[in-house]
């Protein structure tokens, strides 16, 4: 008696399962983070207190299409790329 040959579709099931797991654990969450970051960068406005990806804390004093001017101290302003903003600091007095 000879063993039966495995169904070729059954050989693809593990590969498909691995792809589905990768999609839901890696690809989809990354796309959601990118979407939230893009939304946050689009909502930047003057006088927002922000933290940059390099850890600089400052206040936005001017916005351009691709750059922002950030006041980091009295009489110290730095112009940097808009996509360098990591997040907007929440006001200290408000409880959420």
C-alpha positions in Angstrom: 0.0 0.0 0.0 1.4 3.4 -1.1 1.0 6.5 1.0 -1.3 9.1 -0.5 0.3 12.3 -1.9 -0.5 15.4 0.1 -3.0 17.8 -1.3 -1.0 20.8 -2.8 -3.5 23.3 -1.2 -2.7 21.8 2.2 0.9 22.7 1.6 0.0 26.4 1.3 -2.1 26.6 4.4 0.9 27.1 6.8 2.2 29.9 4.6 -1.1 31.7 4.4 -1.5 31.3 8.2 1.9 32.9 8.8 1.1 35.8 6.4 -2.2 36.4 8.2 -0.5 36.4 11.6 2.2 38.8 10.3 -0.5 41.1 8.9 -2.4 41.4 12.2 0.6 41.6 14.5 3.0 43.8 12.5 1.6 45.4 9.3 -1.8 46.6 10.4 -0.7 48.2 13.7 2.2 50.0 11.9 -0.2 51.4 9.4 -2.5 52.6 12.2 0.4 54.4 13.9 1.4 56.0 10.7 -2.1 57.2 10.1 -2.3 58.7 13.7 1.1 60.4 13.3 0.0 62.0 9.9 -3.2 63.2 11.5 -1.3 64.7 14.5 1.2 66.5 12.1 -1.7 67.9 10.2 -3.4 69.3 13.3 -0.3 71.2 14.5 -1.0 74.8 15.3 0.7 77.9 16.7 1.4 77.9 20.5 1.2 74.0 20.7 3.8 72.6 23.1 5.5 69.7 21.4 8.4 67.2 21.9 10.5 66.4 18.9 11.9 62.9 18.0 15.3 64.1 19.4 13.8 65.0 22.7 13.7 68.8 22.4 10.7 70.4 24.2 9.4 73.7 22.7 6.5 75.8 21.6 5.5 76.3 17.9 5.8 79.9 16.9 5.5 79.5 13.1 4.2 76.9 10.7 5.1 76.4 7.0 4.2 73.6 4.6 7.1 71.3 5.5 8.8 73.1 8.5 8.0 74.6 11.8 9.8 77.2 13.9 10.1 76.0 17.5 10.9 78.3 20.5 12.9 76.3 22.9 14.0 79.1 25.2 13.9 82.9 25.4 15.2 84.3 22.2 16.1 80.8 20.9 14.2 79.6 17.9 14.9 76.5 15.8 13.5 75.7 12.4 13.0 72.0 11.8 11.1 69.6 9.6 7.5 69.1 10.6 7.8 65.3 10.6 10.4 65.6 13.5 7.5 66.3 15.9 7.0 63.1 18.1 3.9 64.3 20.0 2.0 67.3 21.3 2.3 67.7 25.0 -1.0 67.7 26.8 -1.8 70.7 29.0 -0.9 70.0 32.7 -4.0 71.4 34.2 -6.6 69.3 32.4 -7.5 65.8 33.6 -8.8 63.4 31.0 
